[in-house]
């Protein structure tokens, strides 16, 4: 690929000097009144002060109660609901982009965000404006406070009684979508399915991307347990669009569809990827949908996994628009896929040297990243910047990355959950050897060190790959001045 070789003479990568020269979509949001911005910042801090999203409560009662008090805004629009272990966010974005190209007004809910909480709640492909976010907050919070008070009165002995951070954001999203109003909401779960706060709404289409082991502390230690949790988004009468699964997961999902009389549409049986070829800036793919075959589509995302995400997304849109029986028009599909973005997913955020960020944070995600790097890039030297969170299975991630990285700069993000660099460095050295590992405590310095290592010898074709968590991708993007999504 022609865009892999660049002059690497622009070092160091200090935040002030780093100006990305890759195309970056800029939002059209007008300047915001300082008082409004201050109010927004305070609201964000108030939401963040609640129980964090990696500590969810296994109940739908609080969110359902707020929705009831508000008149059930989550029932004001049809919904496509998505779960899985990897690929959820990319698939959600692809679904939403195609629906928007088809002329529908869309709401999109994803998590976590990279830079700004409003990224989670998008209208017509753009993060909800500050005024609309604050309007939703003012509408929702009296009911949240009522439910908080009810919880305090009835569960005074429990440790967590207020609504959690994620529960509140879900309520804001559903209120914003109802107020817009949207023609369809495309909603990604936060975690799991059965007890996820988004499950207070029923999707007419339920999408399940591939399931693997992740969040085992919360979802279960086996594929069967995790699949059982995620199968909860498949509601009565829905069309379930299911990506390729391990046999034990597929068995659970099939049984769930039979239990609730949902129609199962499985990748490899009802739809799938017919052909794909790596191209400059992405890949050329041909897909089999539920209603037709769609040849020669350009997808500006890297990796075989993204082709499968696109196949799942196309089937989901077919299921929503025509019950899986009406083909999509060529114009809509070509334009929709060509306009897809997936920030933080094998995303080139800088040239000279090339810097790529990827939000891979579990073994399956990192393996998909490794395969995509092997297929799509031919860097002469690839240096990793690796920061991983404590609750992740870091060892198989490191083992997979050894296949493509020449050197690793181990560091940490600002997250309090990040593994200490010294400890992570010891693990990395077991697979890379000490001569291929550099430990740098702070991420900004680590990025500069990695860039210098990528440019070592004065040659061209070196690059930096920053990965290990969503936070890693987000903070590297911000350091390089890329904050749009």
N, C-alpha and C positions, 0 to 999 in steps of 0.2 A: 504493500500500500504506500502511495506516494507521500502521505502525511505523517510518516513515522520517522523521518530523518530531518533534523533541524540543527542549526548552529547552536552549540551549547555554551555561549560566551556571556550569558546574562546572569551572573551570580554576584552576590547571594540573593536568595529569594526573600528579602525583607518585605513586610507587608506594604510599606510605603512605595517601594520600587516595583513591586510585582503587578504589572498591568497585563491581564490576559489578552492575547490577540486572537483568540478563537471566537467564533460567532456566539454571542450570548443574548438570549431573548430578554429584552428589557421591558418591565411592566410600564403601563401607561398611567400609573397612579399619580395624580397631581400632588403638589406640595401640601403637607399637612400642617394645620394650625398647631403651634407649639403646645398650647393648652390641651388640645385634643390628643396630641402625641403623649403628653405627660399622663393624661387620664388613662390612655391605653396601656402605657407601661405599668401603671399602678395596678390595673385590672389583671394584667398578665402575672404580676408578682403575687396577687391575691390567689389566682388560680393555682400557680405553682406551689403555693404554701400548703395546699391540700396533699393528701396521701398520693405519692407518685404513681405513675402508670405501671411501673414494674412491680407494684404491690397491689394488684386488684383485689376487690372484694367479690367472693363467689355468690353474688346475688344480683337479680335484676329489679328487686323491689324498689329501690330508691329512684332509679331512672324511670321506671314505669309509673311511679307515683307522681313524679314531676310532670311527665307527659300527660297523665290523667288530669292533673290540676290545670294544665294549659290547654286542654281540649284535644289531646292526642295529635299534635302537629306532625308526628312521624307517619301518620296515615293520610296526609294531604297530598302525597305524591307516590308513584310507584318506585320501587327500588331494585337495583341489582346489588346483591350482597356478596362480598368476596372474603374468603379465608384461605388458609394454606400455611406452609412454613416459609417458602421462598417464592418470590415472584409476585406477591400480592400487589405491591405498590405499582410496579411497572404494568401489570395487567389492568389494574384499576385505571391508570392513566390512558392506556390504549383504548379500553372500552369507552371511557368518557370522550376521548378525542374523536372516535368514529361517530358516536351519537351526536356530538356537536356538529360534525360535518353533515350529518343527516338532517340538520335543521332543528334539533331539540334544544331547549334551554336546560342546561345541566347543573347539578350540584355534585361536587366530588368531595369525599371525606377520606383522608389518608392519615397515617401516622407511622412513626413520629415525624415531626417537622425537622428541617435542616437548620433554618435560621430564624424563622418568625412563626409564632403560633398560628397566625392566620393562614399559613400554607395548608393547614389541615382542612380548612373549610374554603372550597373554591366554588365560584359561580362562573359558568361559561369559561372554565379553564383558567381563571385568574383568582388569586387569593382574595377573599372577601375584603372589602375596604374597611378602613379603621372605623368609619362612622357606622357602617352596617354591623361590624363586629360588636361595637359598643351598644348599638340599639338592641341586638340580640341578647347581650349580657344584661342590660337593664330590664328586658322583658322576662328573662329566665330567672334571675337571681332572687326575686321575692319568693318564687316557688321552691327554689333550692333551699333557701333559708327556712321555709316552712318544713320541708322534708328533713333538713338537718335537726330542727327542733323536735320533730316527731321521733327521729332516731335517738336523740339524746334522752328523751323521756322513756322510750321503751327498751333501750339497750344501754343503759347507763354504765353497766359493768364491762362492756366490751371496749377494746382498745381503740378501734376505728369506728366512729359513729357518723362523722360528717361524710357527705358525698366526696368521692375521690376526684382528683384532677381530671382523669379521663372521663368519668361520668359527667362532669360539668361541661367539658368540651363537646361531648356527644349531644347533650341537651342544646347547647348553643348552635351546633350544626343543624339539627333538625328544625330548630326555630328559624334559623336563617333561610333554610331551603323552603320552608312553608311560607315565609314572608316574601320571598323573591317574586313570585313562586317559580319553582322549577318544574319542568316536564318529567324529569327522572333524576333520581339521586343514585350515584354510584358510590357505594360505601364499603370501605375496607375495615375489617374488624381490627381492634387493637391487639387482642390476644385471645386465641382459642376460638370459641363459638357459642357454646351453650350459655355461658355466664357473661359473655362479652356485652358491654353496655349497648352496643349497636343492635343487639338481638331483640330489643324491645320493638323493633320494626321488622316486618316480614317482607323478604325479597320475593318478587315474582320469579326472578332468576337467582339461583344460588351458585356461586362459582367456587370451586375448590382447586387451588393450584397444588403442585406436588407437596406431600407431607413427609417430613423427616423429623428427627429428634432435635428439639430446641425447647427452651423454657421448661425443661423436665421437672424443675422444682414445683411448677405451677400446673402443668398440663398432664403430667404423667411420665413415667420412665420407659414406656414402650410405644411403638408405632400404633398399636391397637388403642391404647388409652388416649393418645393425642388425637387420633382420627375420630374417636368417639366424641371428644370434646368439640372438634371442629365440625363434625357432621351436624351439630345442633343448629347451624344456620339454614339447613334444608328444611323448609316449612311445608305444610300441607298444600298439595297441588302445585308446587313450584316446579320449574324446570331446573334440574341440577346439571351444570356443565362442569365436568370433572377432568382435570389433567391426568397425565400418566402417574400411577400410584404403585407403591409396593403392594403385593397381593393382600397382605393383612389389612392395609388401609382400605383397599378397594372393597374388600368383603364388608367392612364396617359401613362404608358409604352406600353400598348397594342395599344392605339391610335397612339403612335409614330411609332410603328412597321408597322401599317397599312398605315400610311402616307408616309413612305419611302420605302415600300415594303420589309421590313426586315422580316426574319423568326423568330418567337418567340418560344423559348424553355424555359418553365417555370418549376421551381422546384415544385414537388408535382404532376405534370402532365406528363412531359417528362422525368424527372430524379429525383433522390432523395436519401435519406438515408434509407436503408432497415432495418438495424439492427446495434447496437453498444453496446459495453461492455467495461467498464473501465478496463484498464490493467496497469501494472507497467510501468511507463514512458510514458504513453499515452493512447491509446484506440484501440480496435479491431473494425473495421467497415466493413459493407457490403453495397455496393452502387449499385444503378440502374443508368446506364449511358444512353446516347441517343441511343447507338447501342448494348449494352449488359449489363448483370448483372456482378458485380465484388465482389465475396465473400471473406471474411477473409483477409482483408487488415490491416496492422498495421500503425497507424498514431501517430507519437511521439509528439503529441500536446494534451493539456488538454481541455476538455469542449465540450458540445454538439455543440456549435456554430462552433467549428473547424471541426467537422464532416460535417456540412452543407457547410462550406467553401470548404472542400475537394470534396464534391459532385458537387458543382458549378465548381470547377477547372477541374475535370475530364470531365464534359460535355463540358466545353470550349475547352479543348484539343481535344476531339472527334470532335467537330464542326470545329476546325481549320484543323486537319489532314485529315479528311475524310468526311467533311460536315455533321457529325453526323451519318454516315451510316456504318462506319467501326470500329469494336471493337479495343480497345487497347490490346496489348499483355500482358499476365499476368506478364511476367518478367519485362517489362517496368514499369507497374503500381506498382507492389510490391516494386521494387527498388526505383522508383521515390518518392512514398509516404514515405517510410521508411527513405529516406534521407532528408526530409523536416525539415527546421528550421524556427522559427519565433521569432527572438530576441525581447525581451521586451514585449512579449505576454505570460502572466502566465509562466514566465521563472524562473527557479531555478538558482540563480547566486552564492549561497554560502551555505555551510553546517555548522552546529555547531555554532550558531543556523542556521536553514534554513532561507534564505532570498529569497523572490520571488518578481519579479518586473512585473508590468503590466501597459501598456500604456493607459488603459481605461481613457477616458477624457470627456465622455458624459453619460447621464443616461442609454442609451441602452447598451453601452459598459460596464459600471459598473455592470449592471444587469447580463449580460452574464458572467462577472468575478465572481460575487457572486454565480451564479448557478454552475459554474465550480469548484469553491473552495469547495462548499458543496458536490459535487459529487466525486471529485478526491482526496481530502485530509482529514485526520482525526487528525489534530493537537489538542493537549490538550489546547493550548492557542495561539491565533493568534492576534498579535499586528500590527496595521496599521501605516504606515508613509504616511501622506496625504498632498499633495501640489497640488493646483488647480489654473488654470488661470482665470483671471478676466472675460473673455467673455464667460465662461462656466456656465451652470445651475447647480450650486454646490449642491443645497438643495436635489433634488431627488437622487443625487449620494451619499450623506451622509446617507440619509434615507435607501438606499439599502445596504450600507456597514454595517449598524448597525446589520444586520442579521447574519453576520459572524465574526465581529471583537470584541474581548474582550476589547480592549483599543485602542485609537487612539493618536498618536503623530502628532500634527498638525505643519506644518512647511512651508517653501517656497523654491523654487528653485532659481537659479540665473536669471531666466527670469524676465525682467522688467514688464511682464504682470501678474506675480503671485499675487494672493490675499494675503494681509497682514496676517500673522499668527494669530494675535490677533482677527481680524475680522472673519476669517475662524473658529477659535476656538470657538467663541461665537455661530456660527451656528451649529457646531458639538455638542456642549454641549446641545443644545436644544433636540437632539435625543439620545445622549449617556448618558447625565448627567455629571455634572462637575467632578465627581470622576473617570470617564473613559476617561478623556481627559487631555492630557499634551501638552502645547504649547512650542515649542522650535524654536527660530528664524532662526537658521541655519541648513541646511540639514545634514551636517556631524555629528553635535552634536545630531540631532534628530535620526539619524540612530543608534548611540551608545545607546541613551536612550531607543529606541524601543527594541534593542537587550537585554538590561538588563531587561526590563519588560517582554519580552518573556521568559526569563530564571528565572523569579521570583519564589522563593520557591525552587530553586535547582532541579526541576524536569526535565524530558525530554519531548520532543514532542512539545515544543514551537517554534513559527516561526514568522517572520516579513513579511508583505506584503506591498510593497511600490507602490503607485498608485496615480491617479488623473490627470496625464498628460503624454505626451510622454517625456517631459523634466524631470519629476520625475524619470521615468524608466531609462532614459539615464544617469542622474547624479548619481543615486545609482549604476548602473552598473560600471561607471567610478570610483567611490569611492572604489569599491570592486575589482578593477583591471581587470574588464571584458570589453574589448573594441572591441572585434571582432564581426562581424555580418555575 
